[in-house]
Amino acid sequence: MFFRRQSHNHEEDDSSQRDAKVSELRAALGPLSGRSLRYCTDACLKRYLEARNWNVDKAKKMLEETLNWRATYKPEEIRWHEVAHEGETGKVSRANFHDQFGRTVLIMRPGMQNTKSAENNIRHLVYLIENAILNLQEGQEQMSWLIDFTGWSINTHVPIKTCRDIVYILQNHYPERLAICIPYNPPRIFEAFWKVVKYFLDSKTFQKVKFVFPKNKESVEVMKSLFDVENLPSEFGGKATLKYDHEEFSRMMEEDDLKTASYWGFDSKPCTVSNGYSGA
């Protein structure tokens, strides 16, 4: 009984210390206004602190760089019609199911690459990351990525530099948003590509990448622990069919654009938004 109470007190102390760090970071940032104030919720500050091992100075530097990036790149202003052409083949899309933890799932199909513009590819992905956050279930802050390598080859792969830029944005401007990334049954030729890309990942991100091979029982169990096989597409070992309908997906994104506009104050219409962005 004594040890149980001691453990409970330790958890309370740890929580209090983290709350104090959040307050310290908020004070260090100084007065915020507009979208920066909207962005910097306590949940947001905790993610930046977590990404920098609760070092306030490092978290402040990281967060300020993100605020500058968002002020310039304006990810919340990207609308589907601006990037829809990038998504015509369904190379990246939001799944119509969540994982077992209520996390939004992004499905990536690099074999369906249909354009050459690195800038537009990145803009399309940033739009979908923002959309994934918008559609997180209550109390959830992270997303899962599934990568289907059907049709992937050296001719269709995203250039190394583009991958590096994507990793930089994900790690530095969306810290602690990725829960897990599952490259499913990549071809052997992908090994050479991965040997280069993995050096762009920090240790925390690297640990979130879990390769799954259908003939490996242990890795298949990983999929079963994360997803309902009834909803999971057969491309990932499930029983569902992976079908991308661009017109239907476009309608869904256009509806979400209205939610995004409402959240960031681009219109005056009231709108209820999920908890994902309340901790953006």
C-alpha positions as CSV (number, residue, x, y, z in Angstrom):
1,M,0.0,0.0,0.0
2,F,2.8,2.3,0.9
3,F,4.6,1.8,-2.4
4,R,1.3,2.3,-4.4
5,R,0.7,5.7,-2.6
6,Q,4.3,6.6,-3.3
7,S,4.0,5.9,-7.0
8,H,0.7,7.9,-7.1
9,N,2.4,10.9,-5.4
10,H,5.3,10.6,-7.9
11,E,2.9,10.8,-10.8
12,E,1.3,13.9,-9.3
13,D,4.7,15.6,-8.7
14,D,5.7,14.8,-12.3
15,S,2.4,16.2,-13.6
16,S,2.9,19.4,-11.5
17,Q,6.4,19.8,-12.8
18,R,5.3,19.5,-16.4
19,D,2.5,22.0,-15.8
20,A,5.1,24.4,-14.4
21,K,7.3,23.9,-17.5
22,V,4.3,24.8,-19.7
23,S,3.7,28.0,-17.7
24,E,7.4,28.8,-17.9
25,L,7.4,28.3,-21.7
26,R,4.3,30.5,-22.1
27,A,5.9,33.3,-20.1
28,A,9.1,33.0,-22.1
29,L,7.1,33.3,-25.4
30,G,5.7,36.6,-24.2
31,P,2.4,38.1,-25.4
32,L,0.8,36.3,-28.4
33,S,-2.1,37.3,-30.6
34,G,-4.2,36.2,-33.5
35,R,-3.4,32.8,-35.0
36,S,-0.3,32.4,-32.8
37,L,-2.4,32.6,-29.7
38,R,-4.9,30.2,-31.2
39,Y,-2.1,27.8,-32.0
40,C,-0.3,27.9,-28.7
41,T,-2.6,25.9,-26.5
42,D,-1.3,24.2,-23.4
43,A,-1.4,20.9,-25.3
44,C,0.7,22.4,-28.1
45,L,3.3,23.7,-25.6
46,K,3.5,20.3,-24.0
47,R,4.3,18.7,-27.4
48,Y,7.1,21.1,-28.1
49,L,8.5,20.5,-24.6
50,E,8.2,16.8,-25.1
51,A,10.1,17.0,-28.4
52,R,12.9,18.9,-26.6
53,N,13.0,16.7,-23.5
54,W,11.2,19.4,-21.5
55,N,14.0,21.9,-22.0
56,V,12.2,25.2,-22.0
57,D,14.8,27.2,-23.9
58,K,15.0,24.6,-26.7
59,A,11.3,24.2,-26.8
60,K,10.9,28.0,-27.1
61,K,13.3,28.2,-30.0
62,M,11.6,25.3,-31.8
63,L,8.1,26.8,-31.2
64,E,9.2,30.3,-32.4
65,E,10.6,28.8,-35.5
66,T,7.2,27.1,-36.1
67,L,5.3,30.3,-35.6
68,N,7.5,32.0,-38.1
69,W,7.1,29.2,-40.6
70,R,3.3,29.2,-40.1
71,A,3.2,32.9,-40.6
72,T,5.0,32.6,-43.9
73,Y,3.7,29.2,-45.2
74,K,0.2,29.7,-43.9
75,P,-0.7,25.9,-43.8
76,E,-4.2,26.7,-42.4
77,E,-5.0,28.8,-45.5
78,I,-4.3,26.0,-48.0
79,R,-7.6,24.8,-49.6
80,W,-8.3,21.6,-51.3
81,H,-8.9,23.1,-54.7
82,E,-5.3,24.4,-54.6
83,V,-3.8,20.9,-54.1
84,A,-6.5,18.6,-55.5
85,H,-4.5,17.8,-58.7
86,E,-1.8,16.3,-56.5
87,G,-4.3,13.9,-55.0
88,E,-6.0,12.7,-58.2
89,T,-4.4,9.2,-58.0
90,G,-4.8,8.9,-54.2
91,K,-1.1,8.9,-53.5
92,V,-1.9,10.4,-50.1
93,S,-5.3,10.3,-48.5
94,R,-7.1,10.3,-45.2
95,A,-8.5,6.9,-44.4
96,N,-12.2,6.4,-43.6
97,F,-11.3,4.7,-40.4
98,H,-9.2,5.4,-37.3
99,D,-6.8,3.1,-35.6
100,Q,-7.6,1.3,-32.3
101,F,-6.5,4.4,-30.3
102,G,-8.7,6.8,-32.2
103,R,-5.9,8.3,-34.3
104,T,-6.5,9.6,-37.8
105,V,-4.8,7.4,-40.4
106,L,-3.1,8.8,-43.5
107,I,-2.6,6.3,-46.3
108,M,0.4,6.9,-48.5
109,R,0.9,5.1,-51.9
110,P,4.2,6.3,-53.3
111,G,3.7,4.0,-56.3
112,M,0.8,6.3,-57.4
113,Q,3.1,9.4,-57.7
114,N,1.6,11.5,-60.5
115,T,3.5,14.9,-60.4
116,K,7.1,16.2,-60.4
117,S,6.8,19.4,-58.4
118,A,8.5,19.0,-55.0
119,E,6.9,22.2,-53.7
120,N,3.4,21.0,-54.7
121,N,3.9,17.5,-53.3
122,I,4.9,19.0,-49.9
123,R,2.1,21.5,-50.0
124,H,-0.4,18.6,-50.6
125,L,1.0,16.6,-47.7
126,V,1.0,19.6,-45.4
127,Y,-2.7,20.2,-46.2
128,L,-3.5,16.5,-45.4
129,I,-1.5,16.7,-42.1
130,E,-3.5,19.7,-41.1
131,N,-6.7,17.9,-42.1
132,A,-5.7,14.8,-40.1
133,I,-5.3,16.9,-37.1
134,L,-8.7,18.5,-37.7
135,N,-10.2,15.0,-37.7
136,L,-8.6,13.6,-34.6
137,Q,-11.0,12.0,-32.2
138,E,-11.7,13.7,-28.8
139,G,-8.7,13.4,-26.5
140,Q,-6.3,12.2,-29.3
141,E,-3.4,14.3,-30.6
142,Q,-1.5,12.0,-32.9
143,M,-1.9,10.3,-36.3
144,S,-0.8,7.1,-37.8
145,W,0.7,6.7,-41.3
146,L,0.4,3.6,-43.5
147,I,2.6,3.2,-46.6
148,D,1.5,0.9,-49.4
149,F,4.4,0.1,-51.8
150,T,2.2,-1.4,-54.6
151,G,3.7,-0.1,-57.8
152,W,6.6,1.6,-56.2
153,S,9.9,1.7,-58.1
154,I,13.0,3.9,-58.5
155,N,11.1,5.7,-61.3
156,T,8.2,6.6,-59.1
157,H,10.0,7.4,-55.8
158,V,9.9,10.8,-54.3
159,P,13.4,12.5,-54.6
160,I,15.7,12.3,-51.6
161,K,15.7,16.1,-51.2
162,T,11.9,16.2,-51.1
163,C,11.9,13.5,-48.4
164,R,14.4,15.4,-46.4
165,D,12.2,18.6,-46.6
166,I,9.1,16.6,-45.6
167,V,10.9,15.0,-42.6
168,Y,12.2,18.5,-41.6
169,I,8.6,19.9,-41.6
170,L,7.2,17.0,-39.8
171,Q,9.8,16.9,-37.0
172,N,10.2,20.6,-36.5
173,H,6.7,22.0,-37.1
174,Y,4.5,19.0,-36.1
175,P,6.3,17.6,-33.1
176,E,4.7,14.6,-31.4
177,R,2.0,14.5,-34.0
178,L,3.1,11.2,-35.5
179,A,2.4,8.2,-33.4
180,I,3.6,5.5,-35.8
181,C,4.6,5.1,-39.4
182,I,4.2,1.7,-41.0
183,P,6.0,0.9,-44.3
184,Y,4.1,-2.2,-45.3
185,N,6.0,-4.9,-47.2
186,P,8.5,-2.6,-49.0
187,P,10.4,-4.2,-52.0
188,R,14.0,-5.1,-51.5
189,I,15.1,-2.2,-53.6
190,F,13.7,0.2,-51.0
191,E,16.5,-0.8,-48.7
192,A,19.0,1.5,-50.5
193,F,16.5,4.4,-50.4
194,W,15.8,3.8,-46.7
195,K,19.5,3.8,-45.8
196,V,19.7,7.4,-47.0
197,V,16.4,8.6,-45.6
198,K,16.8,7.2,-42.1
199,Y,19.7,9.6,-41.5
200,F,17.3,12.5,-41.7
201,L,15.2,11.2,-38.8
202,D,15.9,12.1,-35.2
203,S,15.9,9.3,-32.7
204,K,12.3,9.8,-31.6
205,T,10.9,9.7,-35.1
206,F,13.1,6.8,-36.1
207,Q,11.6,4.7,-33.3
208,K,8.2,5.4,-34.6
209,V,8.9,3.7,-38.0
210,K,7.8,0.1,-37.8
211,F,8.4,-2.1,-40.9
212,V,5.7,-4.8,-41.4
213,F,6.1,-7.8,-43.6
214,P,3.1,-10.2,-44.1
215,K,5.2,-13.3,-43.8
216,N,6.6,-12.1,-40.4
217,K,4.3,-13.2,-37.7
218,E,5.6,-10.7,-35.1
219,S,5.1,-7.7,-37.4
220,V,1.7,-8.9,-38.4
221,E,0.7,-8.9,-34.8
222,V,1.7,-5.2,-34.7
223,M,-0.9,-4.5,-37.3
224,K,-3.6,-6.5,-35.4
225,S,-2.8,-4.5,-32.2
226,L,-3.2,-1.2,-34.0
227,F,-6.0,-1.7,-36.4
228,D,-9.4,-3.5,-36.8
229,V,-8.7,-6.0,-39.6
230,E,-12.3,-5.6,-40.7
231,N,-11.6,-1.9,-41.6
232,L,-8.0,-2.4,-42.7
233,P,-7.5,-2.6,-46.5
234,S,-6.2,-5.9,-47.9
235,E,-3.0,-4.0,-49.0
236,F,-2.1,-3.9,-45.3
237,G,-3.3,-7.4,-44.4
238,G,-6.9,-6.5,-43.6
239,K,-10.2,-7.5,-45.0
240,A,-11.4,-4.2,-46.5
241,T,-10.9,-2.9,-50.0
242,L,-8.7,0.1,-50.6
243,K,-10.7,2.2,-53.1
244,Y,-9.9,5.9,-53.7
245,D,-12.7,7.9,-55.3
246,H,-11.2,11.4,-56.0
247,E,-14.6,13.1,-56.4
248,E,-15.9,11.7,-53.2
249,F,-12.7,12.6,-51.3
250,S,-12.8,16.1,-52.8
251,R,-16.3,16.6,-51.5
252,M,-15.1,15.5,-48.0
253,M,-12.1,17.9,-48.1
254,E,-14.2,20.8,-49.2
255,E,-16.5,20.3,-46.3
256,D,-13.5,20.1,-44.0
257,D,-12.2,23.4,-45.5
258,L,-15.3,25.0,-44.0
259,K,-14.4,23.6,-40.6
260,T,-10.8,24.8,-40.9
261,A,-12.0,28.3,-41.9
262,S,-14.3,28.4,-39.0
263,Y,-11.7,27.3,-36.5
264,W,-9.1,29.9,-37.6
265,G,-11.7,32.6,-37.8
266,F,-11.9,33.1,-41.6
267,D,-15.7,33.2,-41.4
268,S,-18.4,34.1,-38.9
269,K,-20.4,30.8,-39.0
270,P,-20.3,28.7,-35.8
271,C,-18.8,25.3,-36.2
272,T,-17.9,22.4,-33.9
273,V,-14.4,21.1,-34.5
274,S,-12.9,18.0,-33.0
275,N,-10.3,18.1,-30.2
276,G,-7.4,17.6,-32.7
277,Y,-7.1,21.2,-33.4
278,S,-7.8,22.4,-29.9
279,G,-4.3,21.1,-29.3
280,A,-2.8,22.0,-32.6
